[in-house]
Amino acid sequence: MLKPVVKGRGRVRADVVRLDSPVSLLGDLNPETGRLAGVDVAGKVVSLPYVRGSTVGPYVLWGAARRGKAPLAIVAEKLDLMLVSACVLASVPLFQGRLESGCVYIDLETGAYDKC
C-alpha cells in the first residue's frame, strides 16, 4: 500500500507511467500537452523517484490541471515541500512509495492498489 499525502476520492483503473529519473515540473512538464520528460502523463498515475526544481513548479502543475492535462495521481519515493504544494494547488493526489509501469486499480484516498 502507498502512503497517502494529498488524498483524492474514488477507486479508479489507471495506467502507471514509471520514470526512473527525477524530473522538474518547471522544465520537464508541458502544461499544454501533459507531457512530462517527453511522456504523456495526462490522466495517468506517474511514479518517480523525486521531483527537483523551484517554487514555480507548483504553478506549472496547476496550469496543466486547469487544462485537463495533469496526471491522475503522483507517486514519489521521496517527497519535498514543492511537490506537496504542487499537488495541493493542482488537486492531484500524491502518495509516497513506488509503482512499476502497467495498470492498477487504485484508491485515491487510501493508496491501496491492485494490479489489473
Secondary structure, 3 states (H helix, E strand, C coil): CCEEEECCCCEEEEEEEECCCCEEHHHHEECCCCEECCEECCCCEEEECCEECCCCHHHHHHHHHHCCCCCCEEEECCCCHHHHHHHHHHCCCEEECCCCCEEEEEECCCCCEEEC
